[in-house]
Amino acid sequence: MSDIEQAHADAVAELVASPGRVFVTGGIDSGKTTFVLRLARAAVEAGIPTAVIDADLAQSTIGPPATVGLKLFRSVEDLDPASLGSPDAMAFVGTVSPRGKLLPLVTGTAKLVLRAIEMGARMTVVDTSGLIGGVAGQLLKLHKAELCRPHHVVALARGGEMEPVTGVLRKFLSLHVMELEVHPEIRIRPVDERLAYQERRLGEFLGPQVHRWRVKPTVFMPSLPPDFDLATLEGLLVGVDNGHGDCLGLGVLEHRDQTLRLLTPVAEGVKALRLGSVRATARGTITGRVDIPAMFGTD
């Protein structure tokens, strides 16, 4: 066993021995999800109900892209890849990049951490996004940690790339940070491979069975301005809400013959819609980005 492999194994053993809330951070293709699932398996094997919260908006494993997803594991069978992608709860963010969407990403993650506790999780592992650079990366990780209060942070890094983030977490929250090198078997995927995965995952949650619901202008968050041109919502990705703060799934808006409709696999319980910041096709292809405040004529 290599030194890096031994360090990862030791970290998993230490975390299982002291279950709590764990943040797993790192850049793009640093092996965060691999480590998260390894930790979840070890915890479940030790009899610890474990929730995984997937906050990687673009390369999500639990739930669709543009959302934060939660899955509770009580047995090893729950970790079967066939059922892994189906979330127990979701929070809609509305885009595949954290930039410009720090608030819904942070609050959505915190909301699901509370949900995991309510569901009986003794360990909650948060798989964070790959945004670690610059001011945005530091702010995102700090604000998320301030709300979720992790007991442990695992930082997967190539060289010293995580030092600005881990320094902030230590300085302001005195968090226990476990620094690990990226496992040598983790490869950096090409952009087209990452985009193909994102499109496939998004398409899975937008179809294939689609219901068409007629939409009233009063169901949206943010609320539409007076005399708003509904045609500008054509193709916009939306989060489907049950009216109790729970995201039931995703949908795409369609404007035809002066009528606005929601195309979604959600069959019932639709009460309200959260506007996303991207346009998408039913196959999951993102065709453009939208600045909602600018569309509404506000700042």
Sequence and secondary structure as in RCSB ss.txt:
>XXXX:A:sequence
MSDIEQAHADAVAELVASPGRVFVTGGIDSGKTTFVLRLARAAVEAGIPTAVIDADLAQSTIGPPATVGLKLFRS
VEDLDPASLGSPDAMAFVGTVSPRGKLLPLVTGTAKLVLRAIEMGARMTVVDTSGLIGGVAGQLLKLHKAELCRP
HHVVALARGGEMEPVTGVLRKFLSLHVMELEVHPEIRIRPVDERLAYQERRLGEFLGPQVHRWRVKPTVFMPSLP
PDFDLATLEGLLVGVDNGHGDCLGLGVLEHRDQTLRLLTPVAEGVKALRLGSVRATARGTITGRVDIPAMFGTD
>XXXX:A:secstr
  HHHHHHHHHHHHHHHS SEEEEEESTTSSHHHHHHHHHHHHHHTT  EEEEE  SSS SSS TTEEEEEEESS
GGGG HHHHTS SEEEE  SS  TT HHHHHHHHHHHHHHHHHTT SEEEEE  S  SHHHHHHHHHHHHHHH  
SEEEEEESTTTTHHHHHHHHHHH  EEEEEE  TT     HHHHHHHHHHHHHHHH SS EEEE  GGGEES   
TT  GGGGTTEEEEEE SSS EEEEEEEEEETTEEEEEES  S   EEEEEEEEE TTS EEEE  HHHHHT  
